Amino acid sequence: MNFQDDTIAIQALAGRLGLFAGTPPEGLAVERLGGQTNRVYRVEGGGETLCFRLPGKGTEEYINRRVEMVAAEATAKAEVSPQAVYFDPESGMMVTRFLADAVTMSPALFATREGAPERAGRAFRRLHDSGAAFDFRFELFAMIDAYLDVLAAKKVAFPEGYHQGLKDAEAVRAALAARPVALKPCHCDPLAENFLDTGERMWIVDWEYSGMNDPMWDLGDLAVEAALAPEAEEAMLTAYFGGEASAFDRGRMVVYKAMCDLLWTLWGLIQLANDNPAEDFAAYARDRFARCRALMESDGFGAHLEAARRG
């Protein structure tokens, strides 16, 4: 889809829903905001500004839009994410309120905006303590198997050593199973760009991969996605827990830093196979797996794995 086609789709939906205080669809101001797989637009008219999300090619293979809808509605109610104005679980089209005073985050902004890691930690705490019940359990190794099933029908080359990496991850599976934790409503895909910062609080968007999960997945994954420096990781953890994290919690967070790269390597390969033009997904998959292996082979990883196993 190109900008013109998307604009026509947005105008048609706005007209059908009667949005923008009667402004004719052709009079709307449409601005592309980004999106790695989906396309996201800022749309303004009649004194109102909304955010439109159009689903990306092939996302129906691995995204359950009804699960996403439940999460988007629950997190809006908990004031973790912006209010959802419209959600179509069949097409995946979504409209939300636009936060005019918020900045879309990036790894660079997480490094330079004072207090950003702390605000992210507190946002995660609001989410995890919200009591929301998502309709999906985000289970790491089941997700890996599901992505491998998707890739089995596609022609794509895995990074060298990936299947050995899966074998090595069995030690992680055993450690996590030894001390299971209470599952919480989790975002599960906390890209830096999925955080909107007002300078006073963070909001979280994009619930495609959300599910009930170990909350330390969210913190570990954001540490990777936002390229947080060690002191920023510590600030996020301290804000989340209101004090120093236990060895058990810290160990799980570090373990999940490696495992999110193991999982999202496969996601990158699916994007590559689907000819997603958003970026070089061959390099994306290769780099993520290399980072996973580097962490798993680092001197301190075994101690964190043991802390996760001991509880």
C-alpha positions in Angstrom: 0.0 0.0 0.0 1.2 3.5 -0.7 0.4 6.9 0.9 -2.4 7.7 -1.5 -4.1 4.3 -1.0 -3.8 4.6 2.8 -5.2 8.1 2.7 -8.3 6.9 0.8 -8.8 4.1 3.3 -8.5 6.6 6.2 -10.9 9.0 4.6 -13.4 6.2 4.0 -13.2 5.0 7.6 -13.4 8.5 9.0 -16.5 9.2 7.0 -18.2 5.9 7.9 -17.6 6.6 11.6 -18.6 10.2 11.5 -15.3 11.5 13.0 -13.8 15.0 13.0 -16.9 17.0 13.7 -18.3 16.7 10.2 -15.1 17.7 8.3 -15.4 16.2 4.8 -13.0 13.3 4.4 -11.1 15.0 1.6 -10.4 18.0 4.0 -8.5 15.9 6.5 -4.8 16.5 7.1 -3.0 13.1 6.9 0.6 12.7 8.1 2.6 9.4 8.1 4.2 8.8 11.5 6.0 5.5 10.9 5.7 1.9 11.8 7.9 -1.2 11.3 5.2 -3.5 10.0 2.0 -1.5 10.2 1.5 2.1 8.9 0.6 4.8 11.5 -0.8 8.2 10.6 -1.7 11.4 12.4 -5.0 12.6 11.1 -6.4 16.1 11.9 -9.7 17.8 11.1 -12.5 19.7 12.8 -10.3 20.7 15.7 -9.6 17.0 16.5 -6.5 14.9 16.1 -6.5 11.1 16.0 -4.0 8.3 15.3 -4.9 5.7 12.6 -3.1 2.4 12.5 -3.4 0.3 9.3 -2.1 -3.3 9.5 0.9 -4.4 7.5 1.2 -7.1 4.9 1.3 -10.6 6.3 0.6 -9.6 9.9 -2.5 -11.8 9.9 -0.2 -14.9 9.9 1.0 -14.2 13.4 -1.2 -11.5 15.0 -4.5 -12.2 16.6 -6.4 -8.9 16.3 -9.1 -9.9 18.8 -6.5 -10.5 21.4 -4.9 -7.1 20.6 -8.3 -5.4 20.9 -8.9 -6.8 24.4 -5.5 -5.5 25.5 -5.9 -2.1 23.9 -9.2 -1.6 25.6 -8.0 -2.8 29.0 -4.9 -0.7 29.0 -6.7 2.4 27.9 -9.1 1.8 30.9 -6.0 1.5 33.1 -4.6 4.8 31.7 -1.5 3.0 30.4 -2.3 3.6 26.7 -4.3 6.3 24.8 -8.1 5.7 24.5 -9.1 3.5 21.6 -11.8 5.2 19.5 -12.3 2.3 17.1 -10.9 -1.2 16.6 -11.9 -3.6 13.8 -10.7 -7.1 14.8 -11.3 -8.4 11.3 -9.2 -5.9 9.3 -6.9 -4.8 12.2 -7.6 -1.1 11.6 -7.5 1.0 14.8 -8.1 4.6 15.8 -6.8 6.1 19.0 -6.7 9.5 20.6 -3.5 11.5 19.7 -1.4 12.6 22.6 -0.4 16.1 21.4 2.0 16.7 24.3 3.9 13.4 24.0 7.2 12.6 22.2 7.6 9.3 20.4 10.6 7.7 22.1 13.7 6.3 20.4 16.9 4.7 21.8 18.6 8.1 21.4 15.9 9.8 23.4 16.0 7.2 26.1 19.7 8.1 26.5 19.1 11.9 26.5 15.7 12.7 28.1 16.3 13.0 31.8 14.3 10.5 33.8 13.1 8.5 30.8 14.2 5.1 32.0 12.5 5.8 35.4 9.3 6.9 33.8 9.3 3.7 31.6 9.8 1.6 34.8 6.8 3.3 36.4 4.7 2.8 33.3 5.5 -0.9 33.3 4.5 -1.0 37.0 1.1 0.6 36.2 0.6 -2.0 33.5 1.6 -5.0 35.5 -0.4 -3.9 38.5 -3.5 -2.9 36.5 -5.3 -6.3 37.0 -6.0 -6.5 33.3 -6.7 -10.0 32.0 -5.4 -10.4 28.5 -6.7 -13.2 26.3 -3.3 -14.7 25.4 -0.4 -16.2 27.3 2.9 -15.0 25.8 4.9 -18.2 26.3 8.5 -17.8 25.0 9.1 -21.3 23.7 5.6 -21.7 22.3 6.1 -18.4 20.4 9.4 -19.7 19.0 7.7 -22.9 17.9 4.9 -20.9 16.3 7.3 -18.7 14.4 9.3 -21.7 13.2 6.0 -23.2 11.9 5.4 -19.9 9.9 8.9 -20.0 8.5 8.6 -23.7 7.6 6.4 -22.6 4.7 8.7 -19.9 3.5 12.1 -19.8 1.8 14.5 -18.1 4.1 18.0 -18.7 5.5 18.6 -18.8 9.2 21.6 -17.0 10.8 24.5 -19.4 11.2 24.3 -21.4 14.4 20.6 -20.5 15.2 19.4 -24.0 15.7 22.4 -24.7 18.1 21.3 -21.5 19.9 17.8 -23.0 20.4 19.4 -26.1 21.9 21.5 -24.0 24.3 18.4 -22.2 25.3 17.0 -25.4 26.8 19.0 -24.5 30.0 17.0 -21.3 30.1 13.7 -23.2 29.7 14.7 -25.4 32.6 15.7 -22.5 34.9 12.5 -20.6 34.3 10.4 -23.6 34.8 12.1 -24.3 38.1 10.7 -21.1 39.7 7.6 -20.0 37.8 6.2 -16.6 38.7 2.7 -15.1 38.7 1.8 -14.0 35.2 0.9 -10.3 34.7 -0.5 -8.3 31.8 2.5 -7.5 29.7 3.3 -5.5 26.5 5.8 -8.2 25.3 7.1 -6.0 22.4 8.4 -2.8 24.1 10.2 -1.1 21.3 11.5 2.3 22.3 9.1 3.7 19.7 6.1 2.2 21.5 6.6 4.6 24.3 5.2 8.2 24.3 6.7 10.5 26.8 5.2 13.8 28.1 8.2 14.5 30.4 6.0 13.7 33.4 4.8 10.2 32.5 5.2 7.5 29.8 2.3 6.0 27.8 2.6 2.7 26.0 1.1 1.9 22.6 0.9 -1.1 20.2 -0.5 -4.2 21.8 -0.1 -6.7 19.0 2.1 -9.1 21.0 0.6 -8.5 24.4 -0.2 -11.3 26.7 0.0 -12.7 30.2 3.7 -13.1 30.9 6.6 -12.8 33.4 6.8 -9.0 34.0 10.6 -9.2 33.8 10.2 -9.9 30.1 9.0 -6.4 29.5 11.9 -4.8 31.4 14.5 -7.0 29.7 13.1 -6.5 26.3 13.0 -2.7 26.6 16.6 -2.7 27.9 17.6 -4.3 24.6 15.3 -2.3 22.3 16.2 1.0 23.8 19.9 0.1 24.1 19.9 1.1 27.7 23.2 1.7 29.3 23.8 -0.2 32.6 23.1 2.8 34.7 19.8 3.4 32.8 18.8 -0.3 33.3 19.4 0.2 37.0 17.4 3.4 37.1 14.5 1.6 35.3 14.6 -1.4 37.7 14.8 0.8 40.8 11.8 2.9 39.7 9.9 -0.2 38.9 10.5 -1.9 42.3 10.7 1.3 44.3 14.1 0.1 45.5 16.8 -2.4 44.6 15.8 -5.4 42.5 16.4 -8.9 44.0 19.0 -11.2 42.3 16.0 -13.3 41.2 14.3 -10.5 39.4 17.5 -9.1 38.0 18.5 -12.5 36.8 15.3 -13.1 35.0 15.5 -9.7 33.3 19.0 -10.4 32.0 18.0 -13.9 30.8 15.1 -12.4 28.9 17.4 -9.9 27.3 19.0 -12.8 25.5 15.7 -14.6 24.9 14.0 -11.7 23.3 16.8 -11.5 20.7 16.4 -15.3 20.1 12.7 -14.9 19.5 12.7 -11.6 17.5 15.4 -13.1 15.2 12.6 -15.3 13.9 10.2 -12.4 13.6 12.8 -10.6 11.5 13.1 -13.6 9.2 9.3 -13.6 8.7 9.5 -9.9 7.7 12.3 -10.8 5.3 10.3 -13.6 3.8 7.2 -11.3 3.5 9.3 -8.7 1.6 8.7 -6.0 4.3 10.5 -2.9 2.9 10.7 -1.1 6.3 14.4 -2.1 6.8 17.1 -4.7 6.0 15.6 -7.6 7.9 18.4 -10.0 6.9 20.8 -7.8 8.8 18.2 -7.3 11.6 17.9 -11.1 12.2 21.7 -11.6 11.9 22.5 -8.8 14.4 19.8 -9.9 16.9 21.1 -13.4 17.0 24.7 -12.3 17.3 23.7 -10.2 20.3 21.8 -13.1 21.8 24.9 -15.4 21.5 27.2 -12.7 22.9 25.1 -12.3 26.0 24.6 -16.1 26.6 28.4 -16.6 26.2 29.3 -13.7 28.5 31.0 -14.3 31.9 28.1 -13.1 34.0 25.2 -14.8 32.2 25.6 -18.1 34.1 25.2 -16.4 37.4 22.1 -14.6 36.3 20.7 -17.9 35.0 21.4 -19.6 38.3 19.7 -16.7 40.2 16.6 -17.2 38.0 16.7 -20.9 38.7 17.2 -20.6 42.5 14.4 -18.1 43.0 
